[in-house]
Each structure stands twice: as structure tokens, then as C-alpha cells.
Amino acid sequence: MVETWYFIDSGLQSPAYNMALDETLLNWHSRGLIPPVLRFYGWKPAALTLGHFQKTVGRIDIEATKAKGIEIVRRPTGGLAVLHDNELTYSVIVSESHEKMPASVVEAYRVLSQGILEGYRNLGIQAELAIPDAPVGRTGTAVCFEEASWYELEIDGKKAAGSAQNRQKGVILQHGSIPIEMNTETLYDLFIFANEKVKERAREAFAQKAVFIHDILEREVTMEELKAAFKDGFQKGLDIELAAFEPNEEMLEEVEELMKSKYTNDDYTFQR
């Protein structure tokens, strides 16, 4: 019998709300109050999310980010900084002990990435799961899409989707970015470089490292088309059924508390 997971489409939400809801869903799943969850969401305003352990001093141009109206929020998951704008963002919340979940973090990425892989196939895009040649994070970059991690999605050797994972309270939280397109002019203005020449070289090199849905399809893709493709992709890839779910009032109160105490708190966001 096919297992049923909850499906939440949050639409466009603030960066702090998005991170707080992911954490709240993790908490509720850890207490056995809800089944595993797949959630889709977007960002208003656009956001730069920082990996949980990522340093900001000397790496992130905070003033430039503010000037462009982009909010900064720190994720509960690891990895590098991601600019979230014209994209579909997903999160998966599932117990570490779930029968589909390997104990290995890397292998869990492989399993969960099957849903993203099938989503790309639904759009007519042939993507593959990345197997890096070198340890991830050794390039010195602060920019997520400059390198692919284990079992992230690549198209013709270029990174197409980025994911990050966290495990706490016996639960896996994996969330990630599926960009339709990305403004590299804006992206590279958010980071600190030794000088403009170095920044421009990095910006130019980016085109050889990352690729996005519009680059491949060369046509307009609506958000509804994207959601339908990836929702079906997760159902196929994970062999699950998805049932629509709306967070209840008690959940939303927990979200509000986490937003105030953590995700809008500069002491938390800029702790490193």
C-alpha cells in the first residue's frame, strides 16, 4: 500500500516565516503529531539564506543586500549561501527511522533527490545526480550554486538545483532551491571580493558551473507548471501519495514564536 504524506503549498512567504515553518513541521513530526511532509514555497521579498555554520564577516556584503531589498535569514541546515527569488523551493520532513531513509546522510540525499530528478523529467529535462570529484566546500566559495554536493541535480555537468539537510530530534529536514532563472548581476553583488576584477571573473565563471530551467527549455515556465511537475515527481520518486494539508492555529503560533525569537533575530542571523 502506498504511504500518504502531507503536502503543503505555502505560496509566497517571508524568509523568516519559511524557515520557522520548516522547523515547526520538524518539531511536530518528531512528536508523532503529523506524518512526513512535502512542502512547496516561495519568497517575498527575495532572500539570501545562509548555511547554519556559514560565516558572514568578510564574506557577505550585508549593506549591498539591504540596498537591494533582499532579506538575510540563516537556515537550520548547512551548506552555502543561496539567493532565493524566481524559483520553487521545497522542503521534506521525514523521520530518520523511516523505512525509506538510509542512515547515511549522503544516501538519504540520493533517495530524496529522486523526487527532484523525476520533476525535471516531467518537464522534459534530462538531469543527473551529482557525484563530486573532490570534497564539497573546499573551493573557498560562499556561493551555493558554484559547486554541487552529493546527489544534487546536474544538467550537462552544471548544477541545476541545490539542497541542504539537517537532522535533529530524530527527524531529517531537507530543503532546497529549484531556480527557474537567476540574476547573476544581483547574486555576485551580495558577496565580498578582493576587488571588482575578482568579482567579475567569478561572475563570468558561474555560467560554466550552473544552469537553470529557462536556460534549458528556452520558453516561459509558469509556477503552476513547475509545482505540478515536481509534486508528481516526488510522488513517483518516493513512491508516495500526497494529501493537501494546512497548518493549524497551534502550529502557526509556534511559527510566530520562532520568527520572533530566532529567524528575525540579528544575534542568530549574524552570529558567525
C-alpha positions in Angstrom: 0.0 0.0 0.0 1.3 3.4 -0.9 2.0 5.7 2.0 0.4 9.1 2.3 2.4 12.2 3.2 1.1 15.6 3.9 1.6 18.3 1.1 1.7 22.0 1.9 1.8 24.7 -0.7 2.6 27.9 1.3 2.9 30.2 -1.7 5.0 33.4 -1.2 6.0 34.0 2.4 8.7 36.0 4.2 12.1 34.4 4.7 11.7 34.2 8.5 8.3 32.5 8.1 9.6 30.0 5.7 12.4 28.9 8.0 10.2 28.9 11.1 7.5 26.8 9.4 10.1 24.2 8.3 11.3 24.0 11.9 7.8 23.8 13.3 6.9 20.9 10.9 10.1 19.1 12.1 9.0 19.6 15.7 5.5 18.3 15.1 6.7 15.3 13.1 9.3 14.5 15.9 6.4 14.3 18.3 4.4 11.9 16.1 1.6 14.5 15.5 1.9 14.6 11.7 3.1 12.2 9.0 6.1 13.0 6.7 5.6 16.3 4.8 6.5 17.7 1.4 6.2 21.5 1.3 6.5 24.0 -1.6 7.1 27.7 -1.1 8.3 30.9 -2.5 9.9 34.1 -1.1 8.6 37.7 -0.6 10.8 39.6 -0.5 13.7 37.8 -2.2 16.1 36.3 0.3 19.7 35.3 0.8 19.8 32.3 3.1 22.9 31.4 4.9 24.0 27.9 5.8 23.7 27.2 9.6 27.5 27.3 10.1 28.4 29.8 7.4 30.4 32.9 8.3 29.2 36.3 7.3 32.1 38.5 8.3 34.2 39.3 5.2 32.0 37.0 3.0 28.6 38.6 2.8 28.0 42.2 1.7 25.2 42.9 4.2 24.8 46.6 3.1 24.5 45.7 -0.6 21.9 43.1 0.3 19.8 45.6 2.3 20.1 48.2 -0.5 18.7 45.7 -3.0 15.7 44.9 -0.7 16.9 41.3 -0.1 16.4 39.9 3.4 19.0 37.7 5.0 18.0 34.7 7.1 20.0 31.8 8.5 18.9 28.3 7.6 18.7 25.5 10.2 20.5 23.4 7.5 24.1 23.5 6.4 25.7 24.5 3.1 26.5 27.8 1.4 24.5 31.0 0.7 21.6 30.8 -1.7 19.8 33.6 -3.4 16.0 32.8 -3.5 14.0 34.7 -6.0 12.5 33.3 -9.2 12.3 29.7 -8.0 10.4 26.8 -6.5 11.6 25.9 -3.0 10.8 22.6 -1.4 11.2 21.0 2.0 10.9 17.4 3.1 10.4 16.5 6.7 10.7 12.7 7.5 11.8 10.6 10.4 15.4 9.2 10.4 13.9 5.9 11.2 11.5 5.8 8.2 11.9 2.7 6.2 12.8 4.6 3.1 15.6 6.6 4.8 19.1 5.3 4.8 21.2 6.0 8.0 23.9 7.7 5.8 23.3 11.4 5.2 24.7 11.1 1.6 22.4 8.1 0.8 19.4 10.0 2.2 20.2 12.8 -0.3 20.2 10.2 -3.0 16.7 8.9 -2.0 15.1 12.3 -1.6 16.7 13.7 -4.8 14.8 11.1 -6.8 11.8 13.3 -6.4 13.6 16.3 -7.9 15.0 14.1 -10.7 11.5 12.9 -11.6 10.3 16.5 -11.5 12.9 17.6 -14.1 11.9 14.6 -16.3 8.3 15.7 -16.1 9.4 19.0 -17.7 11.3 17.1 -20.4 14.7 17.9 -18.9 17.3 15.1 -18.6 19.1 15.8 -15.2 21.5 13.6 -13.3 22.6 13.1 -9.7 25.9 14.7 -9.0 28.9 12.7 -7.7 31.6 15.3 -6.8 35.3 14.7 -7.7 36.5 16.5 -4.6 35.3 17.2 -1.1 32.5 19.7 -1.2 33.2 23.1 0.4 37.0 23.1 -0.4 36.8 25.7 -3.2 36.5 28.6 -0.7 33.4 29.9 -2.3 30.5 31.3 -0.3 28.1 30.8 -3.2 25.9 27.6 -3.2 25.5 27.2 -6.9 29.2 27.3 -7.7 29.6 23.6 -6.7 27.3 20.6 -6.5 27.1 18.4 -3.4 26.5 14.7 -3.4 23.3 13.7 -5.3 22.3 17.3 -6.1 20.9 17.8 -9.6 23.1 18.5 -12.6 22.3 19.1 -16.2 25.3 18.6 -18.6 27.6 18.7 -15.7 26.2 22.0 -14.4 24.4 22.4 -11.1 20.7 22.9 -11.5 19.2 22.5 -8.0 20.7 22.9 -4.6 19.7 21.1 -1.4 20.7 21.2 2.3 20.0 18.8 5.1 19.7 18.9 8.9 19.0 16.1 11.4 17.6 16.8 14.8 15.1 15.2 17.2 15.2 12.0 15.1 14.0 13.9 12.0 15.5 14.8 8.7 14.8 18.2 7.3 15.9 18.6 3.7 15.1 21.7 1.8 16.3 23.1 -1.5 16.1 25.5 -4.4 14.9 24.7 -7.9 15.5 28.0 -9.8 13.7 29.0 -12.9 16.4 31.5 -13.6 18.9 33.5 -11.6 20.2 37.1 -11.9 23.9 36.7 -11.6 24.4 40.5 -11.6 22.5 40.7 -8.3 23.9 37.4 -6.9 27.6 38.5 -7.1 26.9 41.9 -5.7 25.8 40.2 -2.4 29.3 38.8 -1.7 32.6 40.4 -0.7 35.5 40.0 -3.1 39.1 41.2 -3.0 38.3 43.7 -5.9 36.0 44.2 -8.8 38.2 42.2 -11.2 38.0 39.1 -9.0 34.2 39.5 -8.7 33.8 39.8 -12.5 35.9 36.7 -13.1 33.8 34.8 -10.6 30.6 36.0 -12.2 31.8 35.0 -15.7 32.9 31.6 -14.5 29.5 31.0 -12.9 27.9 30.4 -16.4 30.1 27.3 -16.7 29.0 26.0 -13.2 25.3 26.4 -13.1 22.2 26.1 -15.3 18.6 26.9 -14.8 15.2 25.8 -16.2 14.8 28.7 -18.6 18.3 28.1 -20.0 17.3 24.5 -20.9 13.7 24.9 -22.1 14.1 28.3 -23.7 10.5 29.1 -23.0 8.4 30.5 -20.2 7.6 28.1 -17.4 4.8 29.1 -15.1 5.0 28.4 -11.4 1.9 26.2 -11.6 3.5 24.1 -14.2 6.6 23.8 -12.1 4.7 22.8 -9.0 2.7 20.2 -10.9 5.8 18.7 -12.4 7.7 18.4 -9.1 4.7 17.4 -7.0 4.2 14.4 -9.3 7.9 13.9 -9.4 8.1 13.5 -5.6 5.2 11.1 -5.7 6.9 9.0 -8.3 10.4 9.3 -7.0 9.5 8.4 -3.4 6.5 6.2 -4.2 4.1 8.1 -2.0 0.7 9.8 -2.2 0.4 13.4 -1.2 -2.6 14.8 0.7 -3.2 18.5 1.0 -2.7 19.9 4.5 -3.0 23.4 6.0 -1.1 24.3 9.2 -3.4 24.7 12.1 -3.6 27.6 14.6 -1.4 26.0 17.1 1.3 25.4 14.5 1.1 29.0 13.3 1.5 30.2 16.9 4.7 28.2 17.1 5.9 29.6 13.8 5.3 33.2 15.0 7.3 32.5 18.2 10.2 31.0 16.2 10.2 34.0 13.9 10.5 36.4 16.8 13.0 34.5 18.9 15.2 33.2 16.1 14.7 33.9 12.4 14.2 37.7 12.7 16.8 38.0 15.4 20.1 39.6 14.2 22.0 37.8 17.0 21.1 34.5 15.5 21.4 35.5 11.8 24.8 37.2 12.1 26.3 35.0 14.9 29.2 34.0 12.7 
